[in-house]
């Protein structure tokens, strides 16, 4: 009973090009990573997993793009959450999020670790066309949960930091052929395909295979493009590539789909 109570629990409330929010709780803390939807929508998603925003104490922002920061200001003002982001992100999103009380605004330097009682949050930089994008790995006792979306590639430095996490939320933004043949203008296609864009299904699979280890149990495929990907295609691509490289999918670890409108079940690590 004690062990169950003291586990880190996670739910990907929403993931996709239209909005991103992830929920993590320990015995002492309940936190969000990003708030890329309206406050009302995020509260509905929280309620769907039996939780409420009233209990969330901290919000960690990855970067200033609207699908990651749309609800930051509203949540901070309405619920009194502490908001953490690096200086570049604070500067870039200040007009989008509006006025936040000074005692709730915290600078979280890229490449540092923040300790909140039983939860340690490690920040690391990624390659994306934002001011100072950074993502997070959350540690609780022997468990860790790494979040990596919105990056054009996974550097050896990032791969080293997130090695052998128990759970991952990892980007599989687009199918390369769907993107190339689709209706997006060429400059936008170039941006997505470039080193400061987004990981394709294949990129995500290759990066995951370089970091997962014996501890890894749960993998969430995230930030899928509505126009340039399909949930089934992303899942099949990653599944097949991993099996081709002798990874024991659905035995050693499990692949989970995420959704822009529906939360994944609250899962204990």
Buried (B, 14 or more C-beta within 10 A) or exposed (E): EEEEEBBBBBBBBBBBBBBBBBBBBBBEBBBBBBBBBBBEBBBBBBEBBEBEBEEBBBBBBBBBBEBBBBBBBBBBBEBEBBBBBBEBBBEBBBEEBEEBEEEBBBEBEBEEEBEBEBBBBBBBBBBBBBBBBBBBBBBBBEBBBBBBBBBBBBBEEBEEBBBEBBBBBBBBBBBBEBBEEBEBEEEEBEBBBEEBBBBBBBBBBBBBBEBBEEBBBBBBBBBBBEEBBBBEBBBEBBBEBBEEEEBEBEEEBBBBBBBBEEBBEBBEB
